[in-house]
């Protein structure tokens, strides 16, 4: 996913919007972004399954609030998780599927 490069002057011109945060609505500006890397996290579970997980970022917002310890701006984003699994046959509910016949599909 790629957004256009933006300079500091363009950030000032961006319109404010409201976003929902755990502490309630907050003023923010939506920022364009460029994805530099999209790694998958691979988890090997004790039951023998392997999960591959990746986060997909939709929108990024910079809040008008700042971290009181570091002075850095706070960011929030929308996302969804992509999950791919590899599961041993012994864990599957249906280990084999019967082949369809012409009578089954007619």
Contact map, one row per residue, 1 for C-alpha under 8 A:
1110000000000000000000000000000001100000000000000000000000000000000000000000000000000000000000000000000000
1111000000000000000000000000000011100000000000000000000000000000000000000000000000000000000000000000000000
1111100000000000000000000000000111000000000000000000000000000000000000000000000000000000000000000000000000
0111110000000000000000000000000111000000000000000000000000000000000000000000000000000000000000000000000000
0011111000000000000000000000000110000000000000000000000000000000000000000000000000000000000000000000000000
0001111101100000000000000000000100000000000000000000000000000000000000000000000000000000000000000000000000
0000111111100000000000000000000000000000000000000000000000000000000000000000000000000000000000000000000000
0000011111110000000000000000000000000000000000000000000000000000000000000000000000000000000000000000000000
0000001111111000000000000000000000000000000000000000000000000000000000000000000000000000000000000000000000
0000011111111100000000000000000000000000000000000000000000000000000000000000000000000000000000000000000000
0000011111111100000000000000001000000000000000000000000000000000000000000000000000000000000000000000000000
0000000111111100000000000000000000000000000000000000000000000000000000000000000000000000000000000000000000
0000000011111110000000000000000000000000000000000000000000000000000000000000000000000000000000000000000000
0000000001111111000000000000110000000000000000000000000000000000000000000000000000000000000000000000000000
0000000000001111100000000000100000000000000000000000000000000000000000000000000000000000000000000000000000
0000000000000111110000000011110000000000000000000000000000000000000000000000000000000000000000000000000000
0000000000000011111000000011110000000000000000000000000000000000000000000000000000000000000000000000000000
0000000000000001111100001111000000000000000000000000000000000000000000000000000000000000000000000000000000
0000000000000000111110001111000000000000000000000000000000000000000000000000000000000000000000000000000000
0000000000000000011111111100000000000000000000000000000000000000000000000000000000000000000000000000000000
0000000000000000001111111100000000000000000000000000000000000000000000000001000000000000000000000000000000
0000000000000000000111110000000000000000000000000000000000000000000000000000000000000000000000000000000000
0000000000000000000111111000000000000000000000000000000000000000000000000000000000000000000000000000000000
0000000000000000000111111100000000000000000000000000000000000000000000000000000000000000000000000000000000
0000000000000000011110111110000000000000000000000000000000000000000000000000000000000000000000000000000000
0000000000000000011110011111000000000000000000000000000000000011000000000000000000000000000000000000000000
0000000000000001111000001111100000000000000000000000000000000011000000000000000000000000000000000000000000
0000000000000001111000000111110000000000000000000000000000001111000000000000000000000000000000000000000000
0000000000000111100000000011111000000000000000000000000000001111000000000000000000000000000000000000000000
0000000000000101100000000001111100000000000000000000000000111100000000000000000000000000000000000000000000
0000000000100000000000000000111110000000000000000000000000111100000000000000000000000000000000000000000000
0011110000000000000000000000011111000000000000000000000000110000000000000000000000000000000000000000000000
0111100000000000000000000000001111100000000000000000000000010000000000000000000000000000000000000000000000
1111000000000000000000000000000111110000000000000000000000000000000000000000000000000000000000000000000000
1100000000000000000000000000000011111100000000000000000000000000000000000000000000000000000000000000000000
0000000000000000000000000000000001111100000000000000000000000000000000000000000000000000000000000000000000
0000000000000000000000000000000000111110000000000000000000000000000000000000000000000000000000000000000000
0000000000000000000000000000000000111111000000000000010000000000000000000000000000000000000000000000000000
0000000000000000000000000000000000001111100000000000010000000000000000000000000000000000000000000000000000
0000000000000000000000000000000000000111110000000001110000000000000000000000000000000000000000000000000000
0000000000000000000000000000000000000011111000000001110000000000000000000000000000000000000000000000000000
0000000000000000000000000000000000000001111100000111100000000000000000000000000000000000000000000000000000
0000000000000000000000000000000000000000111110000111000000000000000000000000000000000000000000000000000000
0000000000000000000000000000000000000000011111011110000000000000000000000000000000000000000000000000000000
0000000000000000000000000000000000000000001111111110000000000000000000000000000000000000000000000000000000
0000000000000000000000000000000000000000000111111000000000000000000000000000000000000000000000000000000000
0000000000000000000000000000000000000000000011111000000000000000000000000000000000000000000000000000000000
0000000000000000000000000000000000000000000111111100000000000000000000000000000000000011000000000000000000
0000000000000000000000000000000000000000000111111110000000000000000000000000000000001111000000000000000000
0000000000000000000000000000000000000000011110011111000000000000000000000000000000001110000000000000000000
0000000000000000000000000000000000000000011110001111100000000000000000000000000000111100000000000000000000
0000000000000000000000000000000000000001111000000111110000000000000000000000000000111000000000000000000000
0000000000000000000000000000000000000001110000000011111000000000000000000000000011110000000000000000000000
0000000000000000000000000000000000000111100000000001111100000000000000000000000011100000000000000000000000
0000000000000000000000000000000000000000000000000000111110000000000000000000001111000000000000000000000000
0000000000000000000000000000000000000000000000000000011111000000000000000000001111000000000000000000000000
0000000000000000000000000000000000000000000000000000001111110000000000000000111100000000000000000000000000
0000000000000000000000000000000000000000000000000000000111110000000000000000111100000000000000000000000000
0000000000000000000000000000011100000000000000000000000011111000000000000000111000000000000000000000000000
0000000000000000000000000000011110000000000000000000000011111100000000000011110000000000000000000000000000
0000000000000000000000000001111000000000000000000000000000111110000000000011100000000000000000000000000000
0000000000000000000000000001111000000000000000000000000000011111000000001111000000000000000000000000000000
0000000000000000000000000111100000000000000000000000000000001111110000001111000000000000000000000000000000
0000000000000000000000000111100000000000000000000000000000000111110000001100000000000000000000000000000000
0000000000000000000000000000000000000000000000000000000000000011111000001100000000000000000000000000000000
0000000000000000000000000000000000000000000000000000000000000011111100111100000000000000000000000000000000
0000000000000000000000000000000000000000000000000000000000000000111111111100000000000000000000000000000000
0000000000000000000000000000000000000000000000000000000000000000011111110000000000000000000000000000000000
0000000000000000000000000000000000000000000000000000000000000000001111100000000000000000000000000000000000
0000000000000000000000000000000000000000000000000000000000000000001111110000000000000000000000000000000000
0000000000000000000000000000000000000000000000000000000000000000011111111000000000000000000000000000000000
0000000000000000000000000000000000000000000000000000000000000000011101111100000000000000000000000000000000
0000000000000000000000000000000000000000000000000000000000000111111000111110000000000000000000000000000000
0000000000000000000000000000000000000000000000000000000000000111111000011111000000000000000000000000000000
0000000000000000000000000000000000000000000000000000000000011110000000001111100000000000000000000000000000
0000000000000000000010000000000000000000000000000000000000011110000000000111110000000000000000000000000000
0000000000000000000000000000000000000000000000000000000011111000000000000011111000000000000000000000000000
0000000000000000000000000000000000000000000000000000000011110000000000000001111100000000000000000000000000
0000000000000000000000000000000000000000000000000000001111100000000000000000111110000000000000000000000000
0000000000000000000000000000000000000000000000000000001111000000000000000000011111000000000000000000000000
0000000000000000000000000000000000000000000000000000111100000000000000000000001111100000000000000000000000
0000000000000000000000000000000000000000000000000000111100000000000000000000000111110000000000000000000000
0000000000000000000000000000000000000000000000000011110000000000000000000000000011111000000000000000000000
0000000000000000000000000000000000000000000000000011100000000000000000000000000001111100000000000000000000
0000000000000000000000000000000000000000000000001111000000000000000000000000000000111110000000000000000000
0000000000000000000000000000000000000000000000001110000000000000000000000000000000011111000000000000000000
0000000000000000000000000000000000000000000000011100000000000000000000000000000000001111101100000000000000
0000000000000000000000000000000000000000000000011000000000000000000000000000000000000111111100000000000000
0000000000000000000000000000000000000000000000000000000000000000000000000000000000000011111100100000000000
0000000000000000000000000000000000000000000000000000000000000000000000000000000000000001111100100000000000
0000000000000000000000000000000000000000000000000000000000000000000000000000000000000011111110000000000000
0000000000000000000000000000000000000000000000000000000000000000000000000000000000000011111111100000000000
0000000000000000000000000000000000000000000000000000000000000000000000000000000000000000001111100000000000
0000000000000000000000000000000000000000000000000000000000000000000000000000000000000000000111111000000000
0000000000000000000000000000000000000000000000000000000000000000000000000000000000000000110111111000000000
0000000000000000000000000000000000000000000000000000000000000000000000000000000000000000000001111100000000
0000000000000000000000000000000000000000000000000000000000000000000000000000000000000000000001111110000000
0000000000000000000000000000000000000000000000000000000000000000000000000000000000000000000000011111000000
0000000000000000000000000000000000000000000000000000000000000000000000000000000000000000000000001111100000
0000000000000000000000000000000000000000000000000000000000000000000000000000000000000000000000000111110110
0000000000000000000000000000000000000000000000000000000000000000000000000000000000000000000000000011111110
0000000000000000000000000000000000000000000000000000000000000000000000000000000000000000000000000001111111
0000000000000000000000000000000000000000000000000000000000000000000000000000000000000000000000000000111111
0000000000000000000000000000000000000000000000000000000000000000000000000000000000000000000000000001111111
0000000000000000000000000000000000000000000000000000000000000000000000000000000000000000000000000001111111
0000000000000000000000000000000000000000000000000000000000000000000000000000000000000000000000000000011111
